[in-house]
Amino acid sequence: MATYDVVVRGGRYFDGLGGPSAIRDLGIRAGRVTTISSESLPTEGADVVDAQGKWVTPGLVDIHTHYDVEVLAAPALSESVRHGVTTVLMGNCSLSTVFADADDCADMFSRVEALPWEAVHSVVKHNRTWRDACTYVERLRSLPLGANVAALIGHSDMRVAAMGIEKATDAQSKPTRSELDAMRTMLTDALDAGFAGLSTIRSSFSKLDGVRYPARQLPSTYATWHEFRQLHRILRDRGGLVQCTPNVAKRSEILRFFEQSTGRFGRAPLKTSFLTAADLKSQPGLIHLMIAAAKAVNKIGNADFRWQHLPVPFEAFADGMDLVVFEEFGSGTAALNVREVMARSDLLATQDYRRWFRRDLERRHGATVWHRDLHEATIVSCPDPTVVGRSFGAVGQERGIHPADAFLDLVVAHGADLRWRTTIANDRPKVLDRIATDPTIHMGFADSGAHLRNMAFYNAGLRFLDRVRRAEQAGAPIMTVERAVHRLTGELGRWYGLDAGTLGVGGRADVAVIDPRGLGESADSYAEASMPELGGIARMVNRNDGAVAATVVGGQVVHRHGTFTDGLGTTLHAGQFLAAGRARRSTEHAAAR
């Protein structure tokens, strides 16, 4: 009889709590770590992972994903698994698929998260076997998950189910007492089922798709503070958390969320996670104010507030005008409201529209996310090869026209065949280093499973580890590798109340075996891969497979050097649904070791 199912041999072991690393063997049996030894463990009958010269860390935790649709169609979640991620949190930004029907889910997810409407509709319609939060969790548990899945319940999802999508997206309509009671019940039932909390959104450029109400915002943006306080009270009483995407144009409203997070006058703090701590090129001083505000509210108000942060440059790609940043100004929204290609081209060709668009691009001050500088937007591919590799500003200079006209000319001529990129945020390494060390920051904003043609940050955690490693080698350390691992694993698992992110005897055997020599290998580049489960869309992916020697989920090796274990996503059940509030056991085991 084999002593272990899996032996991870001779690697530099990290516990995920920030403790000292050391060379150890790990013995895994029945999905749990049973032995951590400085001596060689017996390997007879075991699946052996050679970790010599490599880091053995807890599986990485991705706290901001939109896998709600993909998990139903392609439960392997392979793009995360191949980069050492073993736990994902979905249901962010007020969006989940628990209560709303297929039509409403497609309208809510497609435009704001840049997913094909038809694919979202089809996946939800054909996979729906649940009727409430509890049976939804049962459905997740029945899937052959490649990674562990935790969830937030989406406020927009609940609001539509309680009020109907027409009323839920009407600024003049408020929920009746029975409708608000229905939402309260949905939230309570979701927390009972193991959801970590509630996600909301206030961003004014998060719009519906579809043919019914395409110019309206997501339902959560129409809620009053009375509605939020009612839901927050349940979260506070039950130890749940709230995740929110704020409206950056209404900074006073952010103060209200700060106030809701505080623990004053005998009440407990409300865990609050906000998007996003980004060093915006459009507002280079804002990040310092964000960090200072979070520190103040946590210290003075006894709050439990965190910003989510993408620890790499925020580079976005677009096909024509299909990019969410255009939603933040009027002319961009007007173009995106026209979904038919020829009709949109006709609009973009008019002089009135072009004057409007130029004015919007030149208005770069104030609460903007995109810098709107077309000299900082480079053409990646186009049927006209003479413009490839050049900025729209350079093309405009050559043609003697405004950069905005050069951009619109190319969009009209080539539509989605014009592909371009720009860096929106996080382009200053020293500022990124400061953000990385701040305790009010959580490492997590990969947006995995969304914006399939716009961005690929599935390997963001690996890129952060590479930056820490390089700084250490250069004699100018940002932090220890142990702390960097903790920031990507145990810190997140503990704050979100998940049994994830630590690696100790008796704990879950979710492991990433990382080869530091492969961390820098094409880490900032991307490729494209067809996704037949979502209509064959060619999504952006990362391919630095030399960085991850193996990924272990639930004690099963699911990935080695870019190759997935047979049956992943079909017959192999590796991941689990992780109910919130179960993190203490594994943490206590690791701490007592």
C-alpha positions as CSV (number, residue, x, y, z in Angstrom):
1,M,0.0,0.0,0.0
2,A,1.4,3.4,-1.0
3,T,2.3,5.7,1.9
4,Y,1.4,8.8,-0.1
5,D,-0.7,9.7,-3.2
6,V,1.7,12.5,-4.1
7,V,5.2,13.4,-3.0
8,V,6.6,16.8,-3.8
9,R,10.3,16.3,-3.4
10,G,13.1,18.5,-2.5
11,G,11.6,22.0,-3.1
12,R,11.9,25.3,-1.2
13,Y,8.8,25.1,0.9
14,F,6.7,28.2,1.7
15,D,3.8,28.0,4.3
16,G,1.8,31.0,2.9
17,L,1.9,32.7,6.3
18,G,5.2,34.5,5.6
19,G,7.3,32.1,7.7
20,P,10.9,31.2,6.7
21,S,11.2,29.0,3.7
22,A,13.2,25.7,3.8
23,I,14.0,22.7,1.7
24,R,11.3,20.1,2.4
25,D,9.5,17.1,1.0
26,L,5.7,17.2,1.1
27,G,3.7,14.0,1.5
28,I,0.0,14.2,0.3
29,R,-2.7,11.7,1.0
30,A,-6.5,11.9,0.5
31,G,-6.3,15.5,-0.6
32,R,-4.4,16.7,2.5
33,V,-0.8,17.4,3.4
34,T,0.1,14.7,5.9
35,T,3.9,15.2,6.1
36,I,6.3,18.0,5.7
37,S,9.8,16.6,6.2
38,S,13.4,17.7,6.0
39,E,14.2,14.1,5.2
40,S,13.4,12.3,1.9
41,L,10.0,10.7,2.0
42,P,9.2,7.3,0.5
43,T,7.8,7.5,-3.0
44,E,6.7,4.0,-3.8
45,G,3.3,4.1,-5.5
46,A,3.1,7.9,-5.3
47,D,2.9,10.4,-8.1
48,V,6.3,12.2,-7.6
49,V,6.7,15.9,-8.4
50,D,10.4,16.8,-8.6
51,A,10.7,20.2,-7.0
52,Q,14.5,20.5,-6.7
53,G,15.5,24.1,-7.4
54,K,11.9,25.2,-7.3
55,W,9.5,26.9,-5.0
56,V,6.7,24.9,-3.4
57,T,4.0,27.4,-2.4
58,P,0.4,27.2,-1.5
59,G,-1.7,27.5,-4.7
60,L,-2.2,31.2,-5.6
61,V,-5.6,32.8,-4.8
62,D,-7.3,35.0,-7.4
63,I,-9.8,37.2,-5.7
64,H,-11.3,39.0,-8.7
65,T,-12.7,36.8,-11.4
66,H,-15.8,36.7,-13.6
67,Y,-15.7,32.9,-14.1
68,D,-19.4,32.7,-13.4
69,V,-20.2,31.7,-17.0
70,E,-17.0,29.8,-17.9
71,V,-17.2,27.6,-14.8
72,L,-20.4,26.1,-16.2
73,A,-19.1,25.6,-19.7
74,A,-15.4,24.8,-19.1
75,P,-15.0,23.9,-15.4
76,A,-11.3,23.1,-15.7
77,L,-10.6,26.9,-15.5
78,S,-7.4,25.9,-17.2
79,E,-6.0,29.4,-17.8
80,S,-5.8,30.0,-14.1
81,V,-4.6,26.4,-13.2
82,R,-1.7,26.6,-15.6
83,H,-0.4,29.6,-13.7
84,G,-0.5,28.1,-10.3
85,V,-3.8,29.4,-9.2
86,T,-5.8,26.9,-7.2
87,T,-8.6,29.1,-5.8
88,V,-10.7,31.7,-7.6
89,L,-13.4,34.0,-6.3
90,M,-16.2,34.8,-8.7
91,G,-19.4,36.9,-8.5
92,N,-17.6,40.2,-8.5
93,C,-18.9,43.6,-9.6
94,S,-22.6,42.9,-8.7
95,L,-22.7,40.0,-11.3
96,S,-23.6,36.4,-10.7
97,T,-25.8,33.8,-12.4
98,V,-27.6,32.5,-9.3
99,F,-31.0,34.2,-9.5
100,A,-31.4,36.0,-12.9
101,D,-32.6,34.1,-16.0
102,A,-30.5,33.6,-19.1
103,D,-31.8,36.7,-20.9
104,D,-31.0,38.9,-17.9
105,C,-27.6,37.3,-17.3
106,A,-26.6,37.9,-20.9
107,D,-27.7,41.5,-20.8
108,M,-25.8,42.1,-17.6
109,F,-22.5,40.3,-18.3
110,S,-21.9,40.8,-22.0
111,R,-21.2,44.5,-22.4
112,V,-19.5,45.4,-19.1
113,E,-17.4,42.2,-19.1
114,A,-16.9,41.9,-22.8
115,L,-18.3,38.4,-23.2
116,P,-20.3,37.2,-26.3
117,W,-24.0,37.8,-25.5
118,E,-25.1,34.6,-27.3
119,A,-22.5,32.5,-25.5
120,V,-23.6,33.8,-22.1
121,H,-27.2,33.2,-22.9
122,S,-26.7,29.7,-24.2
123,V,-24.4,28.6,-21.3
124,V,-26.7,29.9,-18.6
125,K,-29.9,28.6,-20.3
126,H,-28.6,25.1,-21.0
127,N,-26.8,24.6,-17.6
128,R,-29.4,26.0,-15.2
129,T,-30.5,23.2,-12.9
130,W,-30.6,25.3,-9.7
131,R,-33.4,27.4,-8.2
132,D,-31.7,29.2,-5.4
133,A,-28.3,29.7,-3.8
134,C,-28.2,26.4,-2.1
135,T,-29.0,24.4,-5.2
136,Y,-26.5,26.6,-7.2
137,V,-23.8,25.5,-4.8
138,E,-24.9,21.9,-5.3
139,R,-24.5,22.4,-9.1
140,L,-21.0,23.8,-8.6
141,R,-20.1,20.8,-6.4
142,S,-21.2,18.4,-9.2
143,L,-18.9,20.0,-11.8
144,P,-15.4,18.6,-12.5
145,L,-13.7,21.7,-11.3
146,G,-10.0,22.2,-12.1
147,A,-9.6,24.8,-9.3
148,N,-11.4,25.6,-6.1
149,V,-14.2,28.1,-6.5
150,A,-15.6,30.5,-3.9
151,A,-18.3,33.1,-4.7
152,L,-19.8,36.4,-3.9
153,I,-23.5,37.0,-4.6
154,G,-24.1,39.7,-7.1
155,H,-26.4,42.6,-6.1
156,S,-27.5,43.2,-9.7
157,D,-28.4,39.5,-10.0
158,M,-30.6,39.8,-6.8
159,R,-32.1,43.1,-7.9
160,V,-33.2,41.8,-11.2
161,A,-34.7,38.6,-9.7
162,A,-36.6,40.7,-7.1
163,M,-37.8,43.6,-9.2
164,G,-37.5,42.6,-12.9
165,I,-34.8,44.0,-15.2
166,E,-37.0,46.9,-16.4
167,K,-37.8,48.3,-13.0
168,A,-34.4,47.4,-11.6
169,T,-32.7,49.7,-14.2
170,D,-35.2,52.6,-13.9
171,A,-33.8,55.5,-11.9
172,Q,-37.3,56.5,-10.8
173,S,-38.2,53.1,-9.4
174,K,-37.4,51.9,-5.9
175,P,-37.9,48.4,-4.5
176,T,-41.1,47.9,-2.6
177,R,-40.9,46.5,0.9
178,S,-41.6,43.0,-0.4
179,E,-39.0,43.3,-3.1
180,L,-36.4,44.5,-0.6
181,D,-37.3,41.7,1.7
182,A,-36.8,39.3,-1.2
183,M,-33.3,40.6,-1.7
184,R,-32.6,40.3,2.0
185,T,-33.7,36.7,1.9
186,M,-31.6,36.0,-1.2
187,L,-28.5,37.4,0.6
188,T,-29.2,35.5,3.8
189,D,-29.7,32.3,1.9
190,A,-26.5,32.9,-0.1
191,L,-24.5,33.4,3.1
192,D,-26.0,30.3,4.6
193,A,-24.9,28.4,1.4
194,G,-21.3,29.5,1.9
195,F,-21.0,32.6,-0.2
196,A,-18.3,35.0,1.1
197,G,-20.5,38.1,0.8
198,L,-22.1,40.6,-1.6
199,S,-20.7,42.4,-4.6
200,T,-22.0,45.7,-5.7
201,I,-21.2,48.3,-8.4
202,R,-21.6,52.1,-8.7
203,S,-19.6,52.7,-11.8
204,S,-21.6,54.8,-14.3
205,F,-20.0,53.2,-17.3
206,S,-21.1,49.7,-16.6
207,K,-23.9,49.2,-19.1
208,L,-26.4,46.5,-20.2
209,D,-26.1,44.7,-23.5
210,G,-28.9,43.2,-25.6
211,V,-31.8,44.7,-27.4
212,R,-34.0,45.7,-24.5
213,Y,-32.2,48.3,-22.4
214,P,-28.7,48.7,-23.9
215,A,-28.2,52.3,-22.7
216,R,-29.0,51.5,-19.1
217,Q,-26.5,50.9,-16.3
218,L,-26.2,47.7,-14.3
219,P,-29.0,47.4,-11.7
220,S,-26.8,47.8,-8.7
221,T,-26.0,51.4,-9.7
222,Y,-29.6,52.4,-9.2
223,A,-29.9,51.3,-5.6
224,T,-30.4,53.9,-2.8
225,W,-28.4,54.1,0.4
226,H,-31.4,52.8,2.3
227,E,-31.2,49.6,0.2
228,F,-27.4,49.3,0.7
229,R,-27.7,49.8,4.5
230,Q,-30.3,47.1,4.7
231,L,-28.0,44.6,2.9
232,H,-24.9,45.8,4.7
233,R,-26.6,45.1,8.1
234,I,-27.0,41.5,7.2
235,L,-23.3,41.2,6.1
236,R,-22.1,42.9,9.3
237,D,-24.3,40.6,11.5
238,R,-23.2,37.5,9.6
239,G,-19.5,38.3,9.1
240,G,-19.8,38.6,5.3
241,L,-18.0,41.1,3.2
242,V,-18.9,43.6,0.5
243,Q,-17.0,44.1,-2.7
244,C,-17.7,47.3,-4.7
245,T,-16.6,49.0,-7.9
246,P,-17.1,52.7,-7.1
247,N,-18.1,55.6,-9.3
248,V,-14.8,57.5,-9.6
249,A,-16.7,60.6,-10.6
250,K,-18.4,60.7,-7.2
251,R,-15.7,60.6,-4.7
252,S,-18.0,61.8,-1.9
253,E,-19.9,58.5,-2.4
254,I,-16.7,56.6,-1.6
255,L,-16.7,58.3,1.8
256,R,-20.1,56.7,2.5
257,F,-18.7,53.3,1.8
258,F,-15.8,54.1,4.1
259,E,-18.3,55.0,6.8
260,Q,-20.2,51.8,6.3
261,S,-16.9,49.9,6.7
262,T,-16.2,51.4,10.1
263,G,-16.7,49.7,13.4
264,R,-18.0,52.4,15.7
265,F,-20.4,52.7,18.6
266,G,-20.2,49.0,19.4
267,R,-20.8,47.7,15.9
268,A,-18.4,45.3,14.1
269,P,-16.4,46.6,11.1
270,L,-17.8,45.6,7.7
271,K,-15.2,44.0,5.6
272,T,-15.0,46.1,2.4
273,S,-13.0,45.4,-0.8
274,F,-12.8,48.1,-3.5
275,L,-11.7,48.4,-7.0
276,T,-9.1,49.4,-7.6
277,A,-5.7,50.6,-6.4
278,A,-4.2,51.6,-9.7
279,D,-1.6,54.1,-10.6
280,L,-3.6,55.7,-13.3
281,K,-1.7,57.5,-16.1
282,S,-4.6,59.9,-16.2
283,Q,-4.4,60.8,-12.5
284,P,-0.8,60.1,-11.3
285,G,-1.4,61.4,-7.8
286,L,-4.6,59.6,-7.1
287,I,-3.1,56.4,-5.9
288,H,-1.4,58.1,-2.9
289,L,-4.7,59.7,-1.8
290,M,-6.4,56.3,-2.1
291,I,-3.8,54.6,0.1
292,A,-3.8,57.5,2.7
293,A,-7.6,57.4,2.8
294,A,-7.7,53.6,3.4
295,K,-5.1,53.9,6.2
296,A,-7.1,56.7,7.9
297,V,-10.4,54.9,7.8
298,N,-8.9,51.7,9.1
299,K,-7.0,53.4,11.9
300,I,-9.5,56.2,13.0
301,G,-12.7,54.4,12.1
302,N,-11.7,50.9,13.1
303,A,-12.7,49.8,9.6
304,D,-11.6,46.7,7.7
305,F,-11.1,48.2,4.2
306,R,-8.9,46.9,1.4
307,W,-8.2,48.1,-2.1
308,Q,-7.7,45.4,-4.8
309,H,-4.6,45.8,-6.9
310,L,-3.3,44.4,-10.2
311,P,0.5,44.2,-9.5
312,V,1.6,44.5,-13.1
313,P,1.2,47.2,-15.8
314,F,-2.4,47.5,-16.9
315,E,-2.2,47.0,-20.6
316,A,-5.4,46.8,-22.5
317,F,-6.1,45.7,-26.1
318,A,-9.1,46.6,-28.3
319,D,-10.7,45.5,-31.6
320,G,-11.9,48.8,-33.1
321,M,-13.9,50.6,-30.4
322,D,-14.8,47.5,-28.3
323,L,-13.1,48.6,-25.1
324,V,-14.9,49.5,-21.8
325,V,-12.9,52.7,-21.3
326,F,-15.0,54.3,-24.1
327,E,-18.0,54.1,-21.7
328,E,-16.6,56.9,-19.5
329,F,-17.4,59.7,-21.9
330,G,-20.5,60.6,-23.9
331,S,-19.3,60.1,-27.5
332,G,-17.7,56.8,-26.6
333,T,-20.9,55.5,-25.0
334,A,-23.0,56.7,-28.0
335,A,-20.8,54.7,-30.4
336,L,-21.0,51.5,-28.2
337,N,-24.7,51.9,-28.0
338,V,-24.8,51.2,-31.7
339,R,-24.2,47.5,-31.9
340,E,-24.6,47.0,-35.7
341,V,-21.3,47.5,-37.5
342,M,-22.5,49.5,-40.5
343,A,-24.7,51.8,-38.4
344,R,-21.8,52.5,-36.1
345,S,-19.5,53.2,-39.0
346,D,-22.0,55.7,-40.4
347,L,-22.2,57.4,-37.0
348,L,-18.4,57.6,-36.7
349,A,-18.1,59.1,-40.2
350,T,-20.2,62.2,-39.5
351,Q,-18.6,65.5,-38.7
352,D,-20.8,66.2,-35.8
353,Y,-19.8,63.0,-34.1
354,R,-16.1,63.6,-34.8
355,R,-16.2,67.1,-33.2
356,W,-17.9,65.5,-30.2
357,F,-15.3,62.7,-30.0
358,R,-12.4,65.2,-30.3
359,R,-13.7,67.3,-27.5
360,D,-14.1,64.3,-25.2
361,L,-10.6,63.1,-25.9
362,E,-9.1,66.5,-25.2
363,R,-10.9,66.7,-21.9
364,R,-8.4,64.6,-19.9
365,H,-8.7,66.2,-16.5
366,G,-11.0,65.2,-13.7
367,A,-12.1,61.7,-12.7
368,T,-11.0,59.8,-15.8
369,V,-9.6,56.2,-16.0
370,W,-8.2,56.3,-19.5
371,H,-5.6,58.9,-20.3
372,R,-7.1,59.4,-23.8
373,D,-3.8,60.1,-25.4
374,L,-3.8,58.5,-28.8
375,H,0.0,59.0,-29.1
376,E,0.1,56.4,-26.3
377,A,-2.1,53.9,-28.3
378,T,-0.2,51.6,-30.6
379,I,-1.7,49.6,-33.5
380,V,-1.0,45.9,-33.2
381,S,-2.6,44.6,-36.4
382,C,-4.6,46.0,-39.3
383,P,-5.4,45.1,-42.9
384,D,-3.3,48.3,-43.7
385,P,0.2,47.1,-42.9
386,T,1.6,50.6,-43.1
387,V,0.1,51.6,-39.8
388,V,1.0,48.5,-37.8
389,G,3.4,49.3,-34.9
390,R,2.6,53.0,-35.0
391,S,0.5,55.1,-32.7
392,F,-2.7,56.8,-33.9
393,G,-1.0,60.1,-33.0
394,A,1.9,59.3,-35.4
395,V,-0.6,58.3,-38.2
396,G,-2.5,61.5,-37.7
397,Q,0.7,63.6,-37.9
398,E,1.7,61.8,-41.2
399,R,-1.8,62.4,-42.6
400,G,-2.1,66.0,-41.4
401,I,-5.2,65.3,-39.3
402,H,-6.1,65.2,-35.6
403,P,-5.2,61.8,-33.9
404,A,-8.9,61.3,-33.2
405,D,-9.7,61.5,-36.9
406,A,-6.9,59.1,-37.7
407,F,-8.4,56.7,-35.1
408,L,-12.0,57.1,-36.4
409,D,-10.8,56.7,-40.1
410,L,-9.2,53.4,-39.3
411,V,-12.1,52.2,-37.3
412,V,-14.5,53.0,-40.1
413,A,-12.3,51.4,-42.7
414,H,-11.4,48.2,-40.8
415,G,-13.8,47.8,-37.8
416,A,-12.8,45.0,-35.5
417,D,-9.9,44.1,-37.7
418,L,-8.1,47.1,-36.3
419,R,-6.4,45.9,-33.1
420,W,-4.5,48.2,-30.8
421,R,-3.2,48.5,-27.3
422,T,-2.5,51.0,-24.6
423,T,-1.3,51.0,-21.0
424,I,-3.9,52.6,-18.7
425,A,-2.2,52.2,-15.4
426,N,0.7,50.8,-13.3
427,D,3.5,52.0,-15.6
428,R,5.8,53.4,-12.9
429,P,7.8,50.6,-11.2
430,K,8.7,52.5,-8.1
431,V,5.1,53.3,-7.4
432,L,4.1,49.7,-8.0
433,D,6.7,48.7,-5.4
434,R,5.2,51.1,-2.9
435,I,1.7,49.8,-3.5
436,A,2.9,46.2,-3.1
437,T,4.1,46.8,0.4
438,D,1.0,48.6,1.7
439,P,-1.2,46.6,4.1
440,T,-4.4,48.3,2.8
441,I,-3.8,46.6,-0.6
442,H,-4.8,43.2,-1.7
443,M,-3.0,41.6,-4.6
444,G,-5.9,40.7,-6.9
445,F,-7.6,42.2,-9.9
446,A,-6.9,39.8,-12.7
447,D,-10.5,40.0,-14.1
448,S,-10.0,36.3,-15.1
449,G,-12.8,35.0,-17.3
450,A,-13.8,38.5,-18.6
451,H,-12.6,40.9,-21.2
452,L,-11.5,38.0,-23.3
453,R,-10.2,40.1,-26.2
454,N,-9.0,43.0,-24.1
455,M,-6.6,41.8,-21.4
456,A,-4.8,38.7,-20.1
457,F,-3.6,38.8,-16.5
458,Y,-3.9,35.1,-15.6
459,N,-0.2,35.1,-14.7
460,A,-0.2,38.4,-12.7
461,G,0.8,36.5,-9.5
462,L,3.8,34.9,-11.2
463,R,4.9,38.3,-12.7
464,F,4.7,39.8,-9.2
465,L,6.9,37.0,-7.8
466,D,9.4,37.6,-10.7
467,R,9.6,41.3,-9.9
468,V,10.3,40.5,-6.2
469,R,12.9,37.9,-7.2
470,R,14.7,40.3,-9.6
471,A,14.7,43.1,-7.0
472,E,16.3,40.8,-4.5
473,Q,18.9,39.7,-6.9
474,A,19.7,43.3,-7.8
475,G,20.3,44.1,-4.1
476,A,17.3,46.4,-3.8
477,P,14.6,44.1,-2.4
478,I,11.0,45.1,-2.3
479,M,10.1,42.4,0.2
480,T,11.2,38.9,0.9
481,V,9.9,36.1,-1.3
482,E,8.2,34.7,1.7
483,R,6.2,37.8,2.2
484,A,5.4,38.0,-1.5
485,V,4.0,34.5,-1.4
486,H,2.0,35.3,1.7
487,R,0.5,38.4,-0.1
488,L,-0.7,36.1,-3.0
489,T,-1.9,33.3,-0.8
490,G,-2.5,33.2,2.9
491,E,-3.3,36.8,3.4
492,L,-6.1,36.6,0.9
493,G,-7.5,33.3,2.1
494,R,-7.6,34.5,5.6
495,W,-9.3,37.8,4.9
496,Y,-11.9,36.3,2.6
497,G,-12.6,33.5,5.1
498,L,-11.6,30.7,2.8
499,D,-9.8,27.4,3.4
500,A,-7.1,28.4,1.0
501,G,-3.7,30.0,0.7
502,T,-1.7,28.1,3.4
503,L,0.3,24.9,3.2
504,G,0.6,23.0,6.5
505,V,0.2,19.5,7.9
506,G,-3.5,18.6,7.9
507,G,-4.4,21.4,5.5
508,R,-5.7,21.3,1.9
509,A,-3.2,20.0,-0.6
510,D,-3.4,22.9,-3.0
511,V,0.1,23.5,-4.3
512,A,2.0,25.5,-6.9
513,V,5.5,24.3,-7.8
514,I,7.2,27.3,-9.3
515,D,10.5,27.3,-11.2
516,P,12.0,30.7,-10.5
517,R,14.3,30.3,-13.5
518,G,11.2,30.3,-15.7
519,L,9.4,33.3,-14.2
520,G,10.7,35.8,-16.6
521,E,10.0,33.7,-19.7
522,S,7.6,35.7,-21.9
523,A,5.8,36.8,-18.7
524,D,4.5,40.0,-20.2
525,S,3.5,38.7,-23.6
526,Y,0.3,37.1,-24.6
527,A,-1.1,34.6,-27.1
528,E,-4.6,33.8,-28.4
529,A,-6.5,30.6,-27.9
530,S,-9.9,29.6,-29.3
531,M,-12.6,28.9,-26.7
532,P,-15.2,26.6,-28.3
533,E,-17.2,26.6,-25.1
534,L,-17.9,30.3,-25.5
535,G,-18.7,30.4,-29.2
536,G,-15.1,29.9,-30.5
537,I,-13.9,33.4,-29.4
538,A,-10.1,33.8,-29.6
539,R,-9.3,35.0,-26.2
540,M,-6.1,36.5,-24.9
541,V,-4.1,34.1,-22.8
542,N,-0.6,33.9,-21.2
543,R,1.9,31.3,-22.1
544,N,5.0,31.3,-19.8
545,D,4.7,27.6,-19.0
546,G,8.3,27.3,-17.9
547,A,7.3,29.1,-14.7
548,V,5.0,26.5,-13.2
549,A,6.4,23.0,-13.0
550,A,3.2,21.6,-11.4
551,T,-0.2,22.6,-10.0
552,V,-1.8,20.4,-7.4
553,V,-5.5,20.9,-6.5
554,G,-7.1,18.8,-3.8
555,G,-4.1,16.5,-3.7
556,Q,-4.3,15.7,-7.4
557,V,-1.6,16.8,-9.9
558,V,-3.7,18.6,-12.5
559,H,-1.0,20.4,-14.6
560,R,2.7,19.9,-15.4
561,H,4.8,22.3,-17.5
562,G,1.9,23.4,-19.7
563,T,0.3,20.0,-20.0
564,F,-2.9,19.2,-18.2
565,T,-3.8,15.9,-16.6
566,D,-6.1,13.7,-18.6
567,G,-9.7,14.2,-17.6
568,L,-9.2,17.7,-16.3
569,G,-12.6,19.5,-16.7
570,T,-14.4,16.4,-17.7
571,T,-13.9,13.4,-15.4
572,L,-11.3,14.6,-12.9
573,H,-12.9,16.3,-9.9
574,A,-10.0,18.2,-8.3
575,G,-11.4,21.5,-7.1
576,Q,-14.2,22.1,-4.7
577,F,-16.7,24.8,-3.8
578,L,-15.1,26.6,-0.8
579,A,-17.6,27.8,1.6
580,A,-16.6,31.0,3.4
581,G,-15.7,30.8,7.1
582,R,-13.7,27.6,6.9
583,A,-10.2,29.1,6.7
584,R,-9.2,28.9,10.4
585,R,-8.6,25.1,10.5
586,S,-5.8,25.0,7.9
587,T,-4.3,28.2,9.2
588,E,-4.2,26.8,12.8
589,H,-2.6,23.6,11.5
590,A,0.2,25.5,9.7
591,A,0.8,27.9,12.6
592,A,1.1,25.0,15.1
593,R,3.5,23.0,13.0
